[in-house]
Amino acid sequence: MKRLLSFVLAAILVVCAFASCSTLEKDDRGAIITMYLADEIYDYDPMLAYTDAAAAKVFSLIYEGLTRLDEKGNWEKAMMDSYKEVKPDSEEDGYRIQINLRENKWSDGRTVQANDFIYAWKRILEPTNACEAASLLYDVKNAREIKMGDATVDDLGVYAIETYVLEIEFASKEVDLDAFFRNCASVALVPLQRDKVESSDKWAKRASSMVTNGPFAVRGITIGQEMRLERSSYYYRDTESNQALDKYVIPYRLVIQFGYGDKEKQLEHYEAGDIFYMGELPLAARADYEKEAEIRDGAVTHTYFFNTENELFEKPEVRKALSMAIDRQALEELVVYADAATGLIPSTVLDAGGKGKFREKGGSLIENTANISEAQSLLKKAGVTKGSFTITVRNTEVDLAIAEYVADVWKDLGFTVKVESLSPEKEPSTEANQSDTYKDLFQEAYEAGDFDVIALDYQMLSSDAFSALAPFAAEFSGNGVDMDSADYDVIPHVTGYNSEDYSALIEEAYAAGSDSSTKTEKLHEAEEMLLDDMPVMPLLFLKDAYICNDKVLSGIKDTYWGRDFKRMKMRDYMEYKESMEAESQGE
């Protein structure tokens, strides 16, 4: 009871919903729930949401696309209310559909419109905007041509037929519509308000300028202290009627704590009852909480990217040797909530057509145990037996622990290896009445290719393997073209990897359209080739694990990328409220 009272004393007097209609009384708004959701992030731009597993856990709470993915990776309607095929005007026209949007509003009360999706998609496809999610839209007419600088964004085959009707014209009559709708669930493809995005380059770093369309709105960010999410009063609600405030979202506020210190301190506060949900656990405690934790396979592969333009890593034999030297089973034991990676694509990703798991058919492409003798032989064959380089990581406990282990292994091979962890850098505000922001130095290093080896939580952009494999082909990298070059040269993947043979396989998979059998075959060949060339070194399939006080909380639902807290409740809240009132009155 002490744990419960400590929460109630720190929260506003609220009542939780237990019936189909609203149970909020008088001025009560709902439960305030303190939690530690994930490691802190510093930029909430959906276009940048694929290098950090922590981002996906937050983004899925504040944004909503046309579709969403359930815990198995299957799509279901979100902002899309319905769709229908549209008869083409001529034989030259591509396959078309019209999507009717559900009536929803932004967190500032403005309606979400078809043009908001169009703006966000065109932004991704601008040749000067680097975004690996660009290929998710290549099924749309002229999308690829726009990214390659051969057309303008005004040529994109998406149209606002009416305020809430989005028409999409595809590049082919053989589009795999199921795959496209799975792609539409990616946080990268959520709608955006144009005036907010273009008002400031800091728009996605401040709560005051961040407008979202998901169940929760960002109402406060204090770097290093807490993030405050509040139920959006406009989320699918008819505000002109007497519709219950908690009809679609029950909790009033989620207080995501960072100010309690490191994860060990966070766990102490969880045990003391100050935190009711832990989405990340300290490494030292993970084994102890393995039975208590809810654990499931994630959509993330912890992966090392090599800078192949670095002379030391230009030969695939060197990259393969460094991979062979790693004992992934040892890393699995170190991280606990992870499996040794057997490929780049984790077990949550589906084969083309949504039939079966990609990893089950692809099998194991990487040995889990170290083979030092073979690694040394490959290095000798490549003529590279020593050298100095740096492993760049985010300043998080897990990433640092993995990097230190890997660095020790590579040092034993004869290399001089440094681990560099990049923390955010404060950017004092120069604008009146605006908060300071933070620069994500890790993200900047990644985008600029300013690394030797960099550690990424390679987030699956969709439950379709194409979305994760395509970016390693130059025209699908999402990096667009060099507008300053004479021939508008295509900018390859950030690793510098640019294989004609690999690109040919991705082209064949793309051209397969709705032929899921051919697409599946080509994607498996592509993954095998990629890991033979090894510009990227998969280490672990990260698992998604959390603990919560189930005597207090209920209604937490799994989704493909994280948790759905819309129906989360405080159990027996009236009893807690009465106890608090009694204690406050000295009874």
C-alpha positions, -999 to 999 in steps of 0.1 A, spaced: 0 0 0 30 23 6 40 20 -30 6 29 -41 2 58 -18 36 73 -28 23 75 -64 -11 90 -54 5 117 -32 26 127 -62 -3 128 -87 -33 149 -93 -65 134 -79 -79 113 -107 -103 86 -114 -97 57 -138 -122 45 -164 -138 11 -158 -170 13 -178 -178 19 -215 -188 55 -208 -166 80 -191 -160 76 -154 -141 109 -149 -157 128 -121 -160 166 -120 -126 180 -128 -107 147 -128 -89 140 -160 -76 105 -155 -46 86 -141 -11 101 -141 14 73 -145 51 77 -139 74 54 -159 108 48 -174 100 40 -211 134 40 -228 167 58 -232 163 95 -239 160 108 -275 167 143 -286 149 148 -319 113 137 -326 113 141 -364 98 109 -378 122 111 -408 150 102 -384 134 74 -364 153 44 -377 187 44 -359 176 41 -323 152 15 -308 143 39 -281 127 63 -306 102 37 -319 88 32 -284 79 69 -281 70 77 -317 43 50 -318 26 68 -289 25 103 -304 21 97 -342 -4 77 -363 -2 68 -399 -27 54 -424 -22 20 -409 -6 4 -379 10 -30 -373 -1 -55 -347 23 -75 -327 27 -101 -355 35 -75 -381 1 -76 -399 -14 -42 -409 -46 -29 -397 -64 4 -404 -54 34 -383 -61 68 -399 -74 50 -430 -111 44 -426 -116 26 -459 -102 24 -494 -114 15 -529 -99 9 -563 -104 37 -589 -110 30 -625 -81 45 -646 -89 73 -671 -67 56 -697 -46 25 -703 -15 45 -696 -26 53 -661 -13 32 -632 -33 14 -606 -51 38 -584 -68 37 -550 -87 63 -530 -83 63 -492 -110 78 -470 -94 92 -438 -110 89 -404 -119 122 -387 -90 129 -365 -73 161 -352 -39 173 -344 -30 179 -308 -36 216 -314 -72 210 -325 -67 213 -363 -80 186 -385 -57 160 -400 -61 162 -438 -50 144 -469 -25 172 -476 -7 165 -444 2 130 -456 12 144 -490 35 170 -475 53 144 -452 58 120 -481 71 147 -505 95 158 -478 110 123 -475 114 121 -513 132 155 -517 166 146 -533 184 167 -507 167 151 -477 185 119 -466 160 93 -453 163 55 -456 125 52 -456 122 68 -490 121 34 -508 89 26 -488 72 50 -513 88 37 -545 56 19 -554 40 54 -559 41 69 -593 72 91 -598 84 86 -563 117 70 -573 122 96 -601 118 124 -576 144 110 -553 168 106 -583 163 142 -593 144 132 -625 111 147 -615 98 173 -590 78 166 -559 48 180 -577 48 150 -600 42 126 -571 12 104 -577 -7 114 -546 -36 137 -546 -60 153 -521 -92 146 -540 -111 160 -511 -101 173 -477 -102 138 -462 -97 117 -493 -62 107 -505 -58 92 -539 -27 72 -547 -15 64 -582 10 36 -584 40 32 -607 28 -3 -617 -5 -21 -622 11 -51 -603 16 -33 -570 16 -55 -538 -10 -35 -519 -6 -56 -488 31 -48 -486 24 -11 -493 -1 -9 -464 24 -25 -441 49 1 -452 23 28 -445 25 18 -408 61 31 -406 65 61 -384 85 77 -412 52 80 -433 30 96 -407 15 130 -416 30 163 -406 18 199 -404 38 219 -430 37 252 -412 51 236 -380 79 218 -397 90 248 -417 87 273 -388 120 263 -373 148 237 -377 142 230 -340 105 221 -344 109 185 -334 130 192 -304 106 214 -284 73 205 -269 60 240 -277 64 235 -315 57 198 -317 22 189 -330 13 153 -333 -18 132 -343 -14 101 -320 -32 92 -288 -7 112 -267 7 147 -272 41 160 -261 34 186 -234 68 190 -218 104 180 -224 131 188 -198 163 172 -211 179 149 -185 148 152 -163 115 141 -178 92 140 -208 55 146 -203 30 130 -226 -7 138 -221 -38 123 -236 -47 142 -268 -81 157 -262 -87 156 -300 -77 120 -308 -107 107 -328 -131 125 -305 -160 146 -316 -153 176 -294 -186 192 -304 -207 165 -288 -207 153 -252 -183 124 -261 -163 110 -232 -129 125 -228 -114 90 -221 -133 72 -248 -102 63 -268 -74 70 -244 -77 63 -207 -45 76 -189 -44 114 -187 -6 117 -184 25 96 -188 55 110 -170 86 95 -185 113 99 -160 150 105 -168 159 126 -138 163 97 -114 197 89 -127 211 58 -144 190 26 -148 201 12 -115 186 43 -98 155 40 -120 151 4 -108 154 15 -72 126 40 -77 105 13 -94 110 -10 -63 101 20 -41 69 26 -60 79 59 -76 78 43 -111 52 19 -122 67 7 -155 103 0 -167 108 -3 -204 146 -7 -200 164 -26 -173 200 -23 -162 223 -50 -175 233 -62 -140 196 -68 -130 183 -84 -162 190 -120 -153 173 -114 -119 141 -100 -135 140 -125 -164 110 -144 -150 91 -112 -140 97 -93 -172 75 -95 -203 99 -104 -231 92 -107 -268 112 -106 -300 119 -71 -313 121 -55 -347 157 -44 -342 191 -58 -350 220 -43 -332 244 -38 -361 279 -24 -367 282 -4 -399 317 -2 -415 329 28 -434 340 10 -465 357 41 -478 381 38 -450 412 22 -464 413 -3 -435 378 -16 -443 377 -14 -481 382 -52 -485 353 -75 -477 378 -101 -463 387 -77 -435 351 -70 -426 343 -107 -426 373 -115 -405 363 -89 -379 328 -104 -378 341 -140 -375 361 -130 -344 330 -121 -325 314 -147 -302 277 -136 -305 266 -161 -279 288 -143 -254 271 -111 -264 237 -127 -260 246 -137 -224 259 -101 -218 228 -84 -229 203 -111 -217 173 -98 -236 187 -106 -270 195 -135 -294 227 -139 -313 220 -125 -348 219 -151 -375 213 -126 -403 204 -89 -407 167 -95 -407 152 -104 -373 125 -130 -366 96 -105 -365 99 -97 -403 76 -115 -427 84 -129 -461 70 -112 -492 32 -116 -493 31 -118 -455 34 -156 -456 58 -170 -430 88 -155 -412 117 -143 -434 143 -156 -409 129 -191 -408 133 -195 -445 166 -176 -447 182 -197 -420 215 -189 -403 239 -168 -424 263 -160 -395 281 -183 -371 273 -176 -335 306 -186 -321 340 -171 -328 364 -185 -353 397 -167 -345 419 -189 -367 398 -183 -398 396 -146 -390 434 -144 -387 437 -163 -420 414 -139 -438 432 -108 -425 465 -123 -436 451 -130 -470 439 -94 -473 473 -80 -461 457 -62 -432 469 -74 -398 470 -41 -379 456 -6 -379 438 19 -357 402 28 -357 372 39 -335 339 23 -327 313 51 -324 283 44 -301 255 62 -284 262 69 -247 240 41 -234 248 12 -211 240 -16 -235 258 0 -265 289 7 -245 290 -28 -230 288 -44 -264 314 -21 -279 339 -27 -251 336 -64 -256 340 -61 -294 369 -38 -290 388 -62 -267 383 -90 -293 396 -69 -321 425 -57 -300 435 -94 -296 436 -96 -334 463 -69 -334 443 -37 -340 443 -5 -319 406 1 -311 390 31 -293 354 32 -282 339 67 -285 305 73 -269 287 104 -282 264 123 -258 241 152 -268 254 187 -269 234 216 -255 223 243 -280 214 274 -261 183 291 -275 187 324 -294 149 328 -296 129 347 -271 108 326 -247 121 293 -263 138 265 -244 173 252 -251 176 222 -273 202 194 -276 222 184 -307 223 146 -312 260 142 -320 256 105 -327 229 111 -353 250 138 -369 280 116 -372 259 88 -387 243 111 -413 276 126 -423 294 92 -426 319 105 -400 328 72 -385 351 42 -389 327 17 -373 293 28 -359 269 9 -337 232 11 -347 200 -3 -334 189 -11 -370 152 -6 -368 130 -24 -392 110 3 -411 82 -23 -419 74 -59 -413 85 -64 -450 122 -74 -455 125 -52 -486 124 -21 -464 156 -32 -445 176 -46 -474 168 -21 -502 187 9 -487 221 -9 -494 214 -5 -531 224 30 -542 191 41 -558 172 28 -528 195 43 -501 173 73 -496 202 96 -499 191 110 -532 216 125 -556 245 150 -554 229 181 -569 263 197 -571 278 170 -594 278 173 -631 257 142 -636 236 142 -605 255 113 -591 235 89 -569 246 90 -533 250 54 -520 244 40 -486 261 58 -457 286 29 -454 298 36 -489 288 2 -501 278 2 -537 277 -32 -554 262 -35 -589 254 -71 -583 236 -63 -550 217 -34 -567 206 -58 -595 190 -81 -569 171 -53 -553 160 -41 -587 146 -76 -594 129 -77 -561 113 -43 -567 103 -52 -602 86 -84 -589 57 -63 -577 29 -86 -565 48 -117 -574 57 -126 -538 75 -158 -547 100 -140 -569 104 -111 -545 110 -135 -516 137 -154 -536 155 -122 -546 154 -108 -511 169 -139 -496 197 -138 -522 202 -102 -514 207 -107 -477 231 -136 -483 252 -114 -507 251 -85 -483 264 -106 -454 291 -121 -477 303 -86 -486 298 -76 -449 295 -38 -451 273 -43 -420 279 -67 -392 248 -79 -374 255 -88 -338 222 -92 -318 185 -95 -324 173 -73 -296 143 -84 -275 117 -60 -262 114 -64 -224 96 -45 -197 84 -49 -161 54 -32 -146 35 -33 -113 7 -55 -125 -11 -50 -91 -15 -14 -102 -15 -13 -140 -35 -33 -166 -45 -30 -202 -10 -27 -217 -10 -41 -253 19 -51 -275 24 -36 -309 51 -43 -336 74 -15 -324 65 -12 -287 36 -7 -263 1 6 -268 -9 24 -236 -43 38 -248 -63 13 -226 -39 13 -197 -57 15 -164 -49 20 -127 -65 -9 -109 -90 0 -80 -81 36 -83 -110 48 -62 -96 29 -32 -63 46 -37 -79 80 -40 -99 74 -8 -68 62 11 -49 93 -1 -77 116 10 -78 99 44 -41 102 49 -41 139 38 -67 146 64 -46 128 91 -70 100 96 
